Structures are given as C-alpha cells and as structure tokens.
Amino acid sequence: MQLRLSRQLLTLSLCLCAFSGALLAQKIQINPEAQQKAFADARALVPDTLQWDFSQVKEIYLDEFAILNEFEDGMLCIQDVVTGKCGFLNEEGEWAIPLSLYLAGRPNEAPYFQNGYCVCRLKNANNKYDWIILSKTGKTVKLPHVIYCSDFSNAGYALAIKEVMIDKYQTRFRVVFINSLGQEIMPDIYGNKLHKEMPDRRFLDAYDMNDGLALYYDFVADRWGYFDKNGRKVIPAKYQSAHEFSEGLAAVQLPMDSDAPMKWGYISTKGQWTIPPRFSNQPDDFSDGLALVQKTNELFVYINPQGQVVSQDYERATPFYHGYAFVRDTQRYTHYCVNTSFEVVNNNEECFIQDDAYFWNGRKVYLYNASLGTYDFVGRHVIVNGWKYKDIQGDGGRMGAFQITSHPMVRANNDTFLGDPIRWAFFADLTGKVKFALYLNEF
C-alpha cells in the first residue's frame, strides 16, 4: 500500500502536553529511526486510498499508556498505566480532562461520553469507589445510594439501581431513571417499587429514543415495553423480547403463553401489528426499507414493511446500509454486494462475508450498525460521508490495528497482541489529517 507522507514529516516539532495534575514524562529527543518506523507501520495498516497527512502532528509522550475506549462524543479515555490515573483527550489531542482520575471501569467497559456527560466510578478518599456523573469540563456529580448505573442514552437519561435501607438488617433496591444532574426523572415507569433481590443487570440499560419511543424492561412482569419522551408508558410491557424502533417498526417476540408462542413480528409506534408474528428466528431491524429474516431452513431473505419476501434465498447476508448489502449466493457460493433492487454491483474479494465480517484487502473487517460511516462498501474506496457503521476495524496481525470510529476519527496503533504494550498510536480525521500521536517515552 502506498500512501502520501508529507515532506514535513522529518521536521515535526516535539511538543509536550503540560497541564495541571497530569503526569507526563519530561521532554526528550525521540529517535528519528524509531519514529519513522512507527509512521511506516501506520501507513501499512490503512487502505491504500486513504492518504494520511502527517505535516502537523501534536505529540504526547507517556511512560506507559492504555487506550480505554474509542472516541465517543469527542472524548477519548487514556490511562497512565504507571500511576493508574485516567484522563480524556479531545479530537485535537488536547487534555479536556487531565490525567487525574482514578476510575474503576465496569467489566470489559470504559466510560463513554454522551451529550457531554458520562457515568463512571471514581475512587474517593477512603479508597472506595463512588458512582458519579462526569462532565466534559471535569465537574462531577456524586450519585448517593447508587450501586449501579448505565451509560446515558441519546435522550440524556441513564438507568440506575439505588440501595434502600429498610432497617439495619434489611436492604431493598429501586430502579430509577436519572438525568445529567443526578435527579430522578420519569417516575411513572418504575415508580417506588422496592425489589428484595438485586435487579438483573443484563436488562439495566438506558435505551436510545428512536422514532419517539424507547425500550424499557418491566422487572416484575419480566417483559419489554416502550415509553415516550415524556416518560409515559405508551406500549405496555408484554413482549418476551423486543428491538428498538427503526424506520417506524420494531421487531418483537411474543411470550410462550401467547397464541403464537415465541414468534417474532413487527409493530408500529402505536403498538399495532404491521407484520403479524410468524417468524421463528429473530429478524433484523428495517434499514433502507428492507429487513433481513432467516428462514427455518437457515437460508436468508429480505422482506418489505408489508412482510412480503422481495428477494431470492441467500446462504448468508447482511442488513442493508445506505443502499447496499453483502450476500452469498446459494448456488455458486459466491459473495456479492447488492443494491436495494438486488442487482449485483460488486463481486470482488471485498464482499466476502464471514461471521458478521468481511475481508477488506486481506484483513478481517467487523461491521457495526451505528452512527457514521466511512467505507464505500461497493468495494472502491474510503469516503467521508454516506455510511453508517460505528466501527470498522482491520485486523493487521502482529503489525497492528486500524479502525475508523463513530466520532469520526481514524486510529492506527502498533500491535497489542499477546499483551504487548501500545508503543504508538495515531489519531486522524476522515480526511487523513493526523491530529495527534501518543508515544511511549522510551526512544
């Protein structure tokens, strides 16, 4: 792969991000050969059509660091592994929140910002962790009596569990919605119901508001329903399983004791059946006016909003995104990229599907159906606009990793396989302009 590298690369100035409370290593002279190798490794990880500009790179040096998440709401969580302190960089490589916070992440999770706030646990003076709401300015709001809290939804609410002491021997639990100030809101959904046992955290999520409705789980009825932006229960909790709304429809599953036990169908925002429950396998959400459904013979077809099958059978298939999907033919066992008329627009190696992934120039690329996109899935080139994938991640093997995230920012870093530390990481916008670089302070 050949990418343009600015002639100013060798004249990059060294800069040290100094800030209050942050622990950064002292400014040193980087080894030019090591730096050039890092650039070369990064260039080898990206598509040959994305031309990176290294002419103005803000450089940040740490003794040892970990990248705890990807850009979300313009914030990237970095941990100084030596001190254990965390901070947040913005998309320009500036420390929006210095390396000053002792955060405790939930299992396999790191704090994510949404609409200017994130929920996390912060170590207090007693070496215990309090649940807090953290703003982009670094201000915190403590959440008293909260023992678990979800991330914020796109509508600005989170779902929390509060511990209630009945007496010195008895504890009960309440499920509540909170806003960015930590105040309880939408009391009609869960009320003041006290639970003797800890509510199942698998169902504790603040779902996004789509098409004016959001999912909620009734812990007493053990069913799913929907509420509106005013916190009113619009569609009662009566479904065994349910999806968020997309294009005005939501896939829901009837409970076992219903007339059509455990079947899936689609409802409107009024709670009316638009496609009666007749699918045994869980269908996908609608996108581009089409939904992917797996038949009982394990083949896939696409249906329209009236529930009519509008495609041939496919052995494998992906949902549509901005007019295109990947399919595998049942006869030739060939992979194609098709448009919404199911016309083949590409049949080269980029169309290969494997376990919710396809191979892009020899690397496995994982598909995520959210937020923003960057790759022309007809198999041609990287583009700035038009695709809605949260994360496109290339597996570069021992060499490193390349991914495009929903912020949007492009990231390339050396390999962390088998526990190797990250020695460098570059972050760029989707035009290929590298904004900042993280380095181990060892060259």
FILUM-37986 format. One line per field, with one value per residue (C-alpha): x, y, z; residue in one letter. Coordinates in Angstrom, 3 decimals. Layout:
X = [X	...] .
Y = [Y	...] .
Z = [Z	...] .
residu = [A	...] .
END
This chain:
X = [0.000	1.256	0.155	1.398	3.666	4.248	7.794	7.457	7.431	11.066	10.632	7.850	8.410	8.431	5.782	4.853	1.285	1.649	-1.382	-2.394	-2.439	-1.207	1.779	3.770	7.323	9.913	10.533	13.193	14.605	12.831	14.885	14.192	14.545	12.035	9.618	9.891	9.288	6.135	4.939	5.774	3.895	0.892	0.876	0.893	-2.276	-4.603	-6.390	-4.312	-6.917	-6.789	-3.940	-2.626	-1.163	1.499	2.522	1.155	1.078	0.610	2.877	2.093	4.601	3.743	5.822	3.190	-0.395	-3.593	-6.409	-9.564	-12.159	-12.653	-13.772	-17.326	-18.863	-15.419	-13.728	-11.091	-10.209	-6.472	-4.891	-1.348	-0.524	2.315	0.108	-3.252	-4.773	-7.138	-7.873	-9.702	-8.328	-10.490	-10.250	-7.495	-5.262	-5.852	-6.417	-10.053	-9.744	-6.165	-4.708	-6.034	-8.914	-8.775	-11.602	-12.995	-14.463	-17.271	-16.269	-14.969	-16.166	-14.718	-16.562	-18.234	-19.486	-22.919	-24.268	-21.497	-21.673	-20.572	-21.226	-18.295	-16.936	-14.368	-12.099	-12.803	-10.623	-11.439	-10.153	-13.674	-15.495	-18.473	-20.768	-20.549	-21.628	-18.629	-18.961	-16.599	-15.241	-14.230	-17.008	-18.525	-21.915	-21.955	-24.822	-25.699	-27.026	-26.434	-24.778	-25.030	-25.688	-25.885	-24.414	-26.519	-28.889	-29.105	-32.023	-29.943	-31.095	-29.408	-30.829	-29.608	-30.111	-30.376	-29.900	-32.570	-32.017	-35.274	-33.570	-30.092	-30.701	-32.742	-31.827	-34.075	-33.385	-35.046	-34.695	-34.751	-34.055	-31.735	-30.715	-27.269	-27.717	-28.330	-32.006	-34.644	-36.924	-39.755	-41.221	-44.176	-42.031	-40.708	-42.356	-41.195	-41.218	-38.768	-37.085	-35.895	-33.291	-30.865	-32.496	-30.818	-28.146	-28.484	-31.677	-30.373	-29.686	-30.928	-32.045	-31.958	-35.067	-35.857	-38.975	-40.145	-40.057	-37.532	-37.428	-37.891	-37.870	-40.517	-38.672	-41.911	-43.694	-40.434	-41.497	-40.474	-42.427	-41.911	-42.168	-42.185	-40.009	-42.293	-41.737	-45.210	-45.715	-47.058	-46.810	-47.310	-44.578	-45.922	-43.168	-40.716	-38.021	-38.000	-35.853	-35.512	-37.586	-36.104	-37.908	-41.120	-41.126	-39.798	-39.281	-40.907	-41.327	-44.464	-44.153	-44.509	-48.046	-49.409	-51.496	-48.390	-45.780	-42.313	-42.926	-41.469	-43.270	-43.151	-45.220	-45.773	-45.189	-48.895	-48.265	-50.231	-49.054	-47.816	-46.288	-48.020	-45.815	-44.835	-41.038	-39.358	-35.914	-35.136	-35.296	-33.158	-34.276	-35.503	-32.994	-33.433	-36.972	-35.831	-35.278	-33.226	-35.001	-33.629	-35.988	-36.362	-34.190	-31.427	-31.435	-31.905	-34.383	-35.297	-38.814	-40.501	-42.551	-45.646	-43.900	-43.577	-40.464	-38.782	-35.518	-34.225	-32.797	-29.240	-26.938	-25.554	-26.446	-26.017	-28.531	-28.711	-26.818	-27.278	-28.484	-26.085	-25.753	-23.472	-24.919	-23.701	-25.366	-26.802	-25.835	-22.398	-21.335	-20.135	-20.241	-21.770	-22.525	-26.107	-28.265	-31.850	-33.074	-30.821	-28.668	-25.044	-22.806	-19.613	-18.369	-14.692	-12.879	-14.032	-17.524	-16.547	-18.747	-17.607	-19.257	-20.638	-17.451	-15.961	-12.401	-11.073	-7.768	-6.869	-7.902	-10.985	-13.258	-16.043	-19.353	-21.212	-24.586	-24.402	-23.835	-21.388	-19.649	-16.531	-16.051	-17.592	-18.994	-19.199	-15.518	-13.949	-12.541	-12.747	-15.134	-16.052	-19.827	-22.525	-22.028	-23.408	-21.018	-19.862	-16.555	-14.641	-11.727	-8.979	-7.001	-3.422	-1.985	1.272	1.780	-1.039	-4.613	-6.508	-10.042	-12.493	-14.874	-18.141	-16.797	-15.417	-11.718	-9.237	-6.913	-3.816	-1.549	1.088	0.067	-1.111	-1.343	-0.181	-0.155	2.455	2.159	0.994	4.145	2.494	-0.969	-2.048	-5.438	-6.642	-9.858	-11.507	-9.643	-6.473	-5.050	-3.274	-4.263	-2.125	0.121	0.745	4.209	5.887	8.528	11.380	13.083] .
Y = [0.000	3.400	6.493	10.032	11.094	14.789	16.016	17.843	14.542	14.759	18.299	17.539	19.583	17.942	19.132	18.169	18.460	20.171	20.546	20.738	17.428	15.438	13.143	13.356	12.340	15.029	16.222	14.138	13.737	10.956	8.507	9.512	5.931	4.670	7.448	6.774	3.072	3.946	6.056	3.276	0.703	3.011	3.549	-0.210	-0.621	1.719	1.383	2.476	5.086	6.934	9.417	10.499	13.918	13.876	17.508	18.816	16.213	17.053	14.669	13.302	11.229	8.897	6.350	3.685	4.165	2.311	3.445	2.522	3.313	4.894	8.433	8.976	12.427	13.845	12.285	9.548	7.890	7.378	5.738	6.318	2.726	3.792	5.922	4.322	7.745	8.401	11.443	12.376	13.756	15.656	15.233	17.836	15.944	18.414	17.193	18.099	16.308	15.843	12.529	12.946	10.486	7.070	5.401	1.928	0.529	-1.945	-5.388	-5.060	-1.460	2.015	5.290	6.742	10.269	11.003	14.531	15.953	13.520	10.053	7.744	6.138	5.178	7.413	6.484	8.556	9.493	6.163	4.193	3.174	3.968	6.289	6.350	9.784	11.758	13.327	16.318	17.260	20.055	17.581	18.516	15.621	14.906	12.182	9.694	8.820	5.320	4.281	0.870	0.530	2.922	2.564	4.905	7.839	7.404	9.741	11.454	12.316	9.795	6.874	3.917	3.293	0.936	2.574	0.761	1.434	0.502	-0.676	-1.172	-2.144	-5.698	-5.325	-3.847	-3.220	-1.965	0.635	1.098	4.758	6.977	9.925	12.997	14.587	16.371	13.072	13.898	11.198	11.585	9.700	8.222	6.650	3.900	2.245	4.233	3.463	-0.296	-1.956	-5.195	-7.684	-9.071	-7.110	-6.480	-8.349	-6.057	-7.680	-5.677	-2.461	-0.248	3.195	2.537	5.271	7.146	6.158	7.200	8.876	5.688	3.853	0.342	-0.426	-3.703	-4.450	-6.360	-7.587	-8.743	-9.948	-8.316	-5.484	-2.354	1.178	4.688	8.133	11.220	12.332	9.110	7.730	4.010	4.038	0.342	-1.967	-4.372	-7.589	-8.842	-11.624	-9.849	-6.600	-4.419	-0.673	1.094	1.616	3.229	3.234	-0.505	-2.673	-6.421	-8.016	-11.572	-12.923	-14.835	-18.602	-18.481	-16.395	-17.536	-17.678	-18.804	-17.260	-15.980	-12.715	-9.945	-6.171	-3.489	0.193	3.052	2.703	-0.842	-2.349	-5.336	-4.339	-7.747	-10.469	-12.686	-15.569	-15.694	-18.416	-16.843	-13.377	-10.941	-7.859	-4.245	-2.387	-0.309	1.114	-0.241	-3.854	-6.312	-9.500	-12.644	-16.150	-18.923	-22.208	-23.856	-21.440	-19.512	-15.743	-13.498	-9.817	-8.584	-5.215	-3.318	-5.285	-8.550	-9.669	-11.563	-9.467	-11.339	-14.758	-17.050	-16.388	-18.639	-15.656	-11.986	-8.703	-5.924	-3.029	0.162	3.183	1.121	-1.834	-5.250	-8.275	-11.656	-15.140	-16.999	-20.430	-21.907	-20.517	-19.884	-16.502	-13.288	-10.145	-6.592	-5.826	-2.715	-2.478	-3.830	-6.857	-6.060	-7.138	-4.072	-5.796	-9.352	-8.996	-10.187	-7.248	-8.780	-11.914	-12.497	-14.471	-14.393	-10.855	-9.749	-9.455	-9.284	-5.959	-6.150	-9.301	-8.067	-9.054	-6.067	-6.127	-4.447	-2.399	-0.871	2.520	6.185	7.082	5.513	5.809	2.979	2.575	-0.921	-1.344	-2.082	1.003	3.487	5.211	8.147	10.764	10.648	8.137	5.046	4.247	1.930	2.672	0.899	-0.538	-2.429	-4.068	-6.928	-6.204	-9.256	-8.737	-5.402	-3.540	-2.395	0.170	1.309	4.040	5.046	6.887	10.233	10.133	9.554	7.161	5.254	3.228	1.733	-0.907	-4.393	-5.244	-8.969	-11.285	-8.413	-6.250	-2.620	0.023	1.871	4.406	5.387	7.911	9.619	11.386	12.798	11.142	13.345	11.591	14.568	13.196	15.318	13.805	10.880	9.027	7.611	5.598	7.817	5.444	6.410] .
Z = [0.000	-0.880	0.980	0.749	3.544	3.880	3.298	6.535	8.381	9.417	10.713	13.124	16.255	19.618	21.973	25.477	26.704	30.078	32.264	35.923	37.718	34.707	34.967	31.741	31.146	30.589	27.054	25.320	21.837	20.007	17.983	14.332	13.089	15.656	14.761	11.038	11.649	13.591	10.667	8.213	10.296	10.469	6.713	6.149	8.196	6.345	2.995	0.049	-0.840	2.491	2.198	5.569	6.250	8.973	8.457	11.768	14.494	18.165	20.063	23.524	25.496	28.368	30.253	29.574	28.482	27.712	25.421	27.314	24.647	21.249	20.549	21.669	21.872	21.113	24.159	24.350	27.679	28.286	31.313	32.539	33.429	35.738	38.004	37.221	36.630	33.739	31.637	28.453	25.200	22.729	18.965	18.737	21.161	23.995	27.534	28.140	31.495	32.797	33.904	37.423	37.904	39.500	37.605	38.044	34.856	34.695	33.414	29.845	29.663	29.853	30.452	27.360	26.959	25.516	25.059	27.225	30.164	31.164	34.103	35.883	39.290	40.946	43.873	46.973	49.949	51.644	48.643	47.765	44.547	44.181	41.185	39.610	36.568	34.862	32.530	29.703	31.881	34.591	37.012	38.934	40.442	43.081	42.902	46.524	47.218	43.591	43.306	39.538	36.665	32.898	30.314	29.160	26.244	23.268	25.052	28.126	30.737	32.476	34.372	37.924	40.874	44.286	47.562	50.177	53.840	55.414	58.765	59.880	58.707	55.515	52.155	49.182	45.665	43.448	39.687	38.645	35.659	36.287	34.281	33.900	37.262	39.029	39.592	39.368	36.357	34.639	37.844	36.012	34.525	37.683	40.482	44.022	43.597	46.004	44.990	47.549	45.164	43.051	39.631	36.799	35.361	31.938	31.495	33.005	30.046	29.078	25.524	22.930	21.883	18.283	16.379	19.587	21.695	23.853	25.285	28.955	30.872	33.482	36.214	37.795	34.637	33.052	29.779	27.449	26.559	25.233	26.683	25.065	25.650	28.485	30.394	29.700	29.044	25.502	24.640	27.646	28.717	27.189	24.886	25.646	23.616	21.698	19.462	19.324	16.659	13.217	10.279	12.303	13.035	15.863	15.915	18.982	20.221	21.842	25.139	25.248	26.651	23.733	20.756	18.568	21.120	20.832	17.282	16.035	14.184	13.754	15.459	14.702	17.136	18.017	19.201	16.316	14.324	10.881	10.219	12.265	14.467	12.209	12.237	14.276	14.054	15.347	12.394	11.843	12.008	8.945	7.013	3.533	3.635	3.956	6.800	6.814	8.037	8.443	7.412	9.260	6.563	7.696	4.401	4.386	2.604	2.687	3.408	2.883	5.534	4.475	5.331	1.711	0.630	-2.063	-2.668	-3.563	-0.913	0.214	2.154	4.031	4.083	5.960	6.676	4.218	4.972	2.767	-0.131	-0.111	1.497	1.199	0.250	-0.574	-3.428	-2.598	-5.976	-6.835	-3.230	-4.438	-2.421	-3.859	-2.928	-3.996	-4.054	-2.818	-6.184	-5.545	-8.537	-8.200	-8.039	-6.942	-6.653	-5.772	-2.662	-0.507	-0.491	1.410	4.481	7.475	10.888	10.613	8.927	5.501	4.282	3.115	1.266	3.167	6.614	8.501	8.944	11.512	10.771	13.367	12.548	14.146	13.726	10.998	8.126	6.157	3.709	0.286	0.644	-3.095	-2.592	-4.072	-1.606	1.740	1.790	4.369	4.097	3.400	5.512	8.934	10.686	14.193	13.929	11.009	12.445	10.450	11.911	10.938	12.655	14.509	12.784	14.462	14.154	12.110	12.787	11.958	14.711	15.036	16.204	13.421	13.950	12.393	14.681	13.889	16.515	16.866	17.828	21.335	20.573	23.378	25.810	24.087	25.225	22.784	21.735	19.446	18.291	15.664	15.514	12.380	10.968	7.972	5.533	6.708	8.619	11.685	14.680	17.410	18.262	21.508	22.171	24.853	26.411	25.669	22.426] .
residu = [M	Q	L	R	L	S	R	Q	L	L	T	L	S	L	C	L	C	A	F	S	G	A	L	L	A	Q	K	I	Q	I	N	P	E	A	Q	Q	K	A	F	A	D	A	R	A	L	V	P	D	T	L	Q	W	D	F	S	Q	V	K	E	I	Y	L	D	E	F	A	I	L	N	E	F	E	D	G	M	L	C	I	Q	D	V	V	T	G	K	C	G	F	L	N	E	E	G	E	W	A	I	P	L	S	L	Y	L	A	G	R	P	N	E	A	P	Y	F	Q	N	G	Y	C	V	C	R	L	K	N	A	N	N	K	Y	D	W	I	I	L	S	K	T	G	K	T	V	K	L	P	H	V	I	Y	C	S	D	F	S	N	A	G	Y	A	L	A	I	K	E	V	M	I	D	K	Y	Q	T	R	F	R	V	V	F	I	N	S	L	G	Q	E	I	M	P	D	I	Y	G	N	K	L	H	K	E	M	P	D	R	R	F	L	D	A	Y	D	M	N	D	G	L	A	L	Y	Y	D	F	V	A	D	R	W	G	Y	F	D	K	N	G	R	K	V	I	P	A	K	Y	Q	S	A	H	E	F	S	E	G	L	A	A	V	Q	L	P	M	D	S	D	A	P	M	K	W	G	Y	I	S	T	K	G	Q	W	T	I	P	P	R	F	S	N	Q	P	D	D	F	S	D	G	L	A	L	V	Q	K	T	N	E	L	F	V	Y	I	N	P	Q	G	Q	V	V	S	Q	D	Y	E	R	A	T	P	F	Y	H	G	Y	A	F	V	R	D	T	Q	R	Y	T	H	Y	C	V	N	T	S	F	E	V	V	N	N	N	E	E	C	F	I	Q	D	D	A	Y	F	W	N	G	R	K	V	Y	L	Y	N	A	S	L	G	T	Y	D	F	V	G	R	H	V	I	V	N	G	W	K	Y	K	D	I	Q	G	D	G	G	R	M	G	A	F	Q	I	T	S	H	P	M	V	R	A	N	N	D	T	F	L	G	D	P	I	R	W	A	F	F	A	D	L	T	G	K	V	K	F	A	L	Y	L	N	E	F] .
END
